Amino acid sequence: MKICVSVLVCVALLGTPGRAIEASPIAKIIQMISDLQAKILAEGAESQRIYEEFAEFCEHRSKDLQYDIKTGKDEKAELEATIAKEDAKAGALSEKIDELAGAIATDEADLKKATEIREKEYADFSAEEKELLEVIDMIKRAIGILEREMAKSGAAMVQLKNSGGVLEALNVLVHASALNAQDGEKLTALIQNSKQAAEDEDAGAPAAATYEGHSSGIIETLENLLEEAEGQLSEARKKETSSKNNYEMLKQSLEGDIANANKDLDASKKALAASGETKATAQGDLAVTSKALAADIATLEDLHKDCLTKAQDFEAETKSRSEELKALAEAKKILKETTAGAEAQTYG
């Protein structure tokens, strides 16, 4: 186009009134310039239309990308906040799980120790109860034998009445085969222990087991021993009941604590697992969002560069087109000025 303009301008400059130039060729040149001007203007209009469409595309596309970028940044920040939140939650749950596990272990150890102590207490009580029941039964049988023998007459009865005390009376019964030797030994030991205890409590008082030839005193002594044994049995049973109740209460409390802690522990483990899943999902979404965000940012940068380049190209083309139109207008003016009246002349 610039070459055509240059040629036409040269032609216009060469044209002078003193030369033999036919009017028809000059008019044709002027018409050609006018046609060229119209063509350039048409091309300019089309170029303007295309550029305006492209500029509108750039504007809309830029707004869309900016919205996507803002949305992506918001989603990225939200996902990062979720991950941080789940990290903190997981830390708190892990600490709680450790505390619960420690509390459960302590309670289980306490329950085991209490159970061992209780088993020993029960074993001791059972042995004591068995021994006291045997003593009570033995004393009752001895009293019964004494009462029957005293109701009789004979050598054994004479010896029993003449006995100097309970121990001697028991020895008489054993020799008379009224009382077996094993029961006699046990009763003798029991009476001696009772006598020693009485002497320790009240030194100088008369011995409870010594009665001078009174059979009623012997029976009374055994009845006192029976009452003492029954009292010991009653006390042992009360103590056993109290120990058992205390253990059952402690056991119930510890088992309740353990059950509640296990329930809480199970819930905490489930919550920790759920937190891990939530974090993993957020991390996956964050990776996708971050990738999409980076792509949108890169696309926007490329769009800006492309739109800027197109704008610069359009500006250059518009400037060039204006220069061409200016040159054509100048050539047209020169032709008209230099060939004024030539169209009316003919040269042979």
C-alpha positions as CSV (number, residue, x, y, z in Angstrom):
1,M,0.0,0.0,0.0
2,K,2.8,2.4,0.9
3,I,4.5,1.6,-2.5
4,C,1.3,2.4,-4.4
5,V,1.0,5.7,-2.5
6,S,4.7,6.5,-3.2
7,V,4.2,5.8,-6.9
8,L,1.1,7.9,-7.2
9,V,2.8,10.7,-5.4
10,C,5.7,10.6,-7.8
11,V,3.3,10.6,-10.7
12,A,1.5,13.6,-9.2
13,L,4.8,15.5,-8.8
14,L,5.9,14.8,-12.4
15,G,2.7,16.2,-13.8
16,T,3.1,19.9,-15.0
17,P,0.9,22.2,-17.1
18,G,3.7,22.6,-19.7
19,R,3.7,18.9,-20.6
20,A,1.4,17.1,-22.9
21,I,-0.7,15.2,-20.5
22,E,-4.1,14.1,-21.5
23,A,-6.9,15.0,-19.2
24,S,-8.2,11.4,-19.1
25,P,-5.1,9.9,-17.6
26,I,-4.9,12.5,-14.8
27,A,-8.5,12.0,-14.0
28,K,-7.9,8.3,-13.8
29,I,-5.0,8.8,-11.4
30,I,-7.1,11.0,-9.2
31,Q,-9.8,8.4,-9.3
32,M,-7.3,5.7,-8.4
33,I,-6.2,7.8,-5.4
34,S,-9.8,8.2,-4.3
35,D,-10.4,4.5,-4.7
36,L,-7.3,3.7,-2.7
37,Q,-8.4,6.1,0.0
38,A,-11.8,4.4,0.2
39,K,-10.1,1.0,0.4
40,I,-7.8,2.1,3.2
41,L,-10.7,3.6,5.1
42,A,-12.7,0.4,4.7
43,E,-9.8,-1.7,5.9
44,G,-9.4,0.7,8.8
45,A,-13.1,0.3,9.7
46,E,-12.8,-3.5,9.6
47,S,-9.6,-3.4,11.6
48,Q,-11.3,-1.1,14.1
49,R,-14.3,-3.5,14.3
50,I,-12.0,-6.5,14.8
51,Y,-9.9,-4.7,17.4
52,E,-13.0,-3.6,19.4
53,E,-14.3,-7.2,19.5
54,F,-10.9,-8.3,20.7
55,A,-10.7,-5.5,23.2
56,E,-14.1,-6.5,24.5
57,F,-13.0,-10.2,24.7
58,C,-9.9,-9.1,26.6
59,E,-12.0,-7.1,29.1
60,H,-14.5,-9.9,29.7
61,R,-11.8,-12.6,29.8
62,S,-9.7,-10.6,32.2
63,K,-12.7,-10.0,34.5
64,D,-13.5,-13.8,34.5
65,L,-10.0,-14.7,35.2
66,Q,-9.7,-12.1,38.0
67,Y,-12.9,-13.5,39.5
68,D,-11.6,-17.1,39.3
69,I,-8.3,-16.0,40.8
70,K,-10.0,-14.2,43.7
71,T,-12.3,-17.3,44.2
72,G,-9.3,-19.6,44.0
73,K,-7.3,-17.5,46.6
74,D,-10.3,-17.5,48.9
75,E,-10.7,-21.3,48.6
76,K,-7.0,-21.8,49.1
77,A,-7.0,-19.7,52.3
78,E,-10.1,-21.6,53.5
79,L,-8.4,-25.0,52.8
80,E,-5.2,-23.9,54.5
81,A,-7.3,-22.7,57.5
82,T,-9.0,-26.1,57.6
83,I,-5.7,-28.0,57.5
84,A,-4.3,-25.8,60.3
85,K,-7.5,-26.3,62.3
86,E,-7.4,-30.1,61.8
87,D,-3.7,-30.1,62.8
88,A,-4.5,-28.4,66.1
89,K,-7.5,-30.6,66.6
90,A,-5.4,-33.8,66.0
91,G,-2.8,-32.5,68.4
92,A,-5.4,-32.0,71.2
93,L,-7.0,-35.3,70.5
94,S,-3.7,-37.1,70.6
95,E,-2.9,-35.5,73.9
96,K,-6.3,-36.5,75.2
97,I,-5.9,-40.0,74.0
98,D,-2.6,-40.3,75.8
99,E,-4.2,-38.9,79.0
100,L,-7.1,-41.3,78.8
101,A,-4.9,-44.3,78.1
102,G,-2.8,-43.4,81.2
103,A,-5.9,-42.9,83.4
104,I,-7.3,-46.2,82.3
105,A,-4.0,-48.0,82.9
106,T,-3.8,-46.4,86.4
107,D,-7.4,-47.4,87.3
108,E,-6.9,-50.9,86.0
109,A,-3.7,-51.2,88.1
110,D,-5.6,-49.9,91.2
111,L,-8.5,-52.3,90.6
112,K,-6.1,-55.2,90.2
113,K,-4.2,-54.3,93.4
114,A,-7.5,-53.8,95.3
115,T,-8.7,-57.2,94.0
116,E,-5.6,-58.9,95.2
117,I,-5.9,-57.3,98.6
118,R,-9.5,-58.3,98.8
119,E,-8.8,-61.8,97.8
120,K,-6.2,-62.0,100.6
121,E,-8.6,-60.5,103.1
122,Y,-11.3,-63.0,102.1
123,A,-8.8,-65.9,102.4
124,D,-7.8,-64.7,105.8
125,F,-11.4,-64.3,106.9
126,S,-12.4,-67.7,105.6
127,A,-9.5,-69.3,107.5
128,E,-10.4,-67.4,110.7
129,E,-14.1,-68.1,110.3
130,K,-13.4,-71.8,109.8
131,E,-11.2,-71.9,112.9
132,L,-13.7,-70.0,115.1
133,L,-16.6,-72.2,113.9
134,E,-14.5,-75.3,114.8
135,V,-13.7,-73.8,118.2
136,I,-17.3,-72.9,118.9
137,D,-18.5,-76.3,117.9
138,M,-15.8,-77.9,120.0
139,I,-16.6,-75.8,123.1
140,K,-20.3,-76.6,122.7
141,R,-19.6,-80.3,122.5
142,A,-17.3,-80.0,125.6
143,I,-20.0,-78.2,127.5
144,G,-22.5,-80.9,126.5
145,I,-20.2,-83.7,127.5
146,L,-19.5,-82.0,130.9
147,E,-23.2,-81.6,131.6
148,R,-23.9,-85.2,130.7
149,E,-21.0,-86.5,132.8
150,M,-21.9,-84.4,135.7
151,A,-25.4,-85.9,135.7
152,K,-23.9,-89.3,136.0
153,S,-22.3,-91.1,138.9
154,G,-19.1,-93.2,139.0
155,A,-15.4,-92.8,139.2
156,A,-15.2,-90.3,136.3
157,M,-17.7,-88.1,137.9
158,V,-15.8,-88.3,141.3
159,Q,-12.6,-87.4,139.6
160,L,-14.3,-84.6,137.6
161,K,-15.8,-83.1,140.7
162,N,-12.4,-83.3,142.5
163,S,-10.5,-81.7,139.7
164,G,-8.6,-78.6,140.6
165,G,-9.6,-76.6,137.5
166,V,-10.7,-76.5,133.9
167,L,-7.5,-77.9,132.5
168,E,-7.5,-80.8,135.0
169,A,-11.2,-81.4,134.3
170,L,-10.5,-81.6,130.6
171,N,-7.7,-84.1,131.2
172,V,-10.1,-86.2,133.2
173,L,-12.6,-86.2,130.4
174,V,-9.9,-87.2,127.9
175,H,-8.7,-90.1,130.0
176,A,-12.3,-91.2,130.5
177,S,-12.7,-91.1,126.7
178,A,-15.6,-88.7,127.1
179,L,-13.6,-86.2,125.0
180,N,-11.2,-87.0,122.2
181,A,-7.5,-86.1,122.7
182,Q,-7.5,-83.7,119.7
183,D,-10.3,-81.6,121.1
184,G,-8.7,-81.8,124.5
185,E,-5.5,-80.4,123.2
186,K,-7.2,-77.6,121.4
187,L,-9.4,-76.6,124.4
188,T,-6.3,-76.7,126.6
189,A,-4.5,-74.4,124.3
190,L,-7.5,-72.1,124.0
191,I,-7.9,-71.9,127.8
192,Q,-4.2,-71.2,128.3
193,N,-4.3,-68.4,125.7
194,S,-7.4,-66.9,127.3
195,K,-5.7,-67.2,130.8
196,Q,-2.6,-65.4,129.5
197,A,-4.7,-62.7,127.9
198,A,-6.6,-62.2,131.1
199,E,-3.5,-61.9,133.2
200,D,-2.0,-59.4,130.7
201,E,-5.1,-57.2,131.0
202,D,-5.4,-57.3,134.7
203,A,-2.3,-58.5,136.5
204,G,-3.0,-59.9,140.0
205,A,-6.6,-60.7,139.3
206,P,-7.8,-64.3,139.9
207,A,-7.2,-66.6,136.9
208,A,-10.4,-67.2,135.0
209,A,-9.6,-70.8,134.4
210,T,-8.9,-71.8,138.0
211,Y,-11.9,-73.1,139.9
212,E,-11.5,-75.2,143.2
213,G,-13.6,-78.3,142.7
214,H,-16.7,-76.6,141.4
215,S,-18.1,-78.2,138.2
216,S,-20.4,-75.3,137.7
217,G,-17.4,-73.0,137.5
218,I,-15.8,-75.3,134.8
219,I,-18.9,-75.0,132.6
220,E,-19.1,-71.3,133.2
221,T,-15.5,-70.9,132.1
222,L,-16.2,-72.8,128.9
223,E,-19.4,-70.7,128.3
224,N,-17.3,-67.6,128.7
225,L,-14.9,-69.0,126.1
226,L,-17.8,-69.8,123.9
227,E,-19.1,-66.3,124.2
228,E,-15.7,-64.9,123.4
229,A,-15.3,-67.1,120.3
230,E,-18.8,-66.2,119.1
231,G,-18.0,-62.5,119.7
232,Q,-14.8,-62.9,117.7
233,L,-16.7,-64.6,114.9
234,S,-19.3,-61.9,114.9
235,E,-16.7,-59.2,114.8
236,A,-14.8,-61.0,112.0
237,R,-18.0,-61.3,110.0
238,K,-18.7,-57.6,110.4
239,K,-15.2,-56.7,109.4
240,E,-15.5,-59.0,106.4
241,T,-18.9,-57.4,105.4
242,S,-17.4,-53.9,105.7
243,S,-14.3,-54.9,103.7
244,K,-16.4,-56.5,101.0
245,N,-18.7,-53.5,100.8
246,N,-15.8,-51.1,100.6
247,Y,-14.2,-53.2,97.9
248,E,-17.5,-53.4,95.9
249,M,-17.9,-49.7,96.1
250,L,-14.3,-49.1,95.0
251,K,-14.6,-51.7,92.3
252,Q,-17.8,-50.1,91.0
253,S,-16.3,-46.7,91.0
254,L,-13.1,-47.8,89.2
255,E,-15.0,-49.9,86.7
256,G,-17.3,-47.0,86.0
257,D,-14.3,-44.7,85.5
258,I,-12.7,-47.2,83.2
259,A,-15.8,-47.7,81.2
260,N,-16.4,-44.0,80.8
261,A,-12.7,-43.5,79.9
262,N,-12.8,-46.3,77.4
263,K,-15.9,-44.8,75.8
264,D,-14.3,-41.4,75.7
265,L,-11.1,-43.0,74.3
266,D,-13.0,-44.7,71.6
267,A,-14.8,-41.5,70.6
268,S,-11.5,-39.6,70.6
269,K,-9.9,-42.1,68.4
270,K,-12.8,-41.9,66.0
271,A,-12.6,-38.1,66.0
272,L,-8.9,-38.3,65.4
273,A,-9.4,-40.6,62.4
274,A,-12.2,-38.3,61.1
275,S,-9.9,-35.3,61.5
276,G,-7.2,-37.1,59.6
277,E,-9.6,-37.8,56.7
278,T,-10.8,-34.2,56.7
279,K,-7.2,-33.0,56.6
280,A,-6.3,-35.4,53.8
281,T,-9.3,-34.3,51.8
282,A,-8.4,-30.6,52.3
283,Q,-4.8,-31.3,51.3
284,G,-6.0,-32.9,48.1
285,D,-8.4,-30.1,47.4
286,L,-5.7,-27.6,48.2
287,A,-3.3,-29.2,45.6
288,V,-6.0,-29.0,42.9
289,T,-7.0,-25.5,43.9
290,S,-3.4,-24.3,44.0
291,K,-2.7,-25.8,40.6
292,A,-5.8,-24.2,39.1
293,L,-5.0,-20.9,40.7
294,A,-1.5,-20.9,39.3
295,A,-2.9,-21.7,35.9
296,D,-5.4,-18.8,36.1
297,I,-2.7,-16.4,37.1
298,A,-0.4,-17.5,34.3
299,T,-3.3,-17.3,31.8
300,L,-4.2,-13.8,33.0
301,E,-0.5,-12.7,32.5
302,D,-0.5,-14.2,29.0
303,L,-3.8,-12.5,28.2
304,H,-2.5,-9.1,29.4
305,K,0.6,-9.5,27.2
306,D,-1.4,-10.7,24.2
307,C,-4.0,-7.9,24.6
308,L,-1.2,-5.3,25.0
309,T,0.6,-6.6,22.0
310,K,-2.6,-6.5,19.9
311,A,-3.3,-2.9,21.1
312,Q,0.2,-1.8,20.2
313,D,-0.1,-3.5,16.8
314,F,-3.5,-1.8,16.2
315,E,-2.1,1.5,17.2
316,A,0.8,1.1,14.8
317,E,-1.5,0.0,12.0
318,T,-3.9,2.9,12.7
319,K,-0.9,5.4,12.6
320,S,0.4,3.9,9.4
321,R,-3.0,4.0,7.9
322,S,-3.4,7.7,8.8
323,E,0.0,8.4,7.3
324,E,-1.1,6.7,4.1
325,L,-4.3,8.6,3.9
326,K,-2.5,11.8,4.5
327,A,0.0,11.0,1.8
328,L,-2.8,10.1,-0.6
329,A,-4.6,13.3,0.2
330,E,-1.4,15.3,-0.4
331,A,-0.8,13.6,-3.7
332,K,-4.4,14.2,-4.7
333,K,-4.0,17.9,-3.8
334,I,-0.8,18.2,-5.7
335,L,-2.3,16.6,-8.8
336,K,-5.2,18.9,-8.7
337,E,-3.1,22.0,-8.1
338,T,-0.4,21.2,-10.7
339,T,-2.9,20.1,-13.4
340,A,-5.4,22.8,-12.9
341,G,-7.2,23.4,-16.3
342,A,-5.2,20.6,-17.9
343,E,-8.3,18.4,-18.1
344,A,-9.8,21.0,-20.5
345,Q,-6.8,20.9,-22.8
346,T,-5.7,18.4,-25.4
347,Y,-2.3,18.0,-27.0
348,G,-1.5,16.4,-30.3
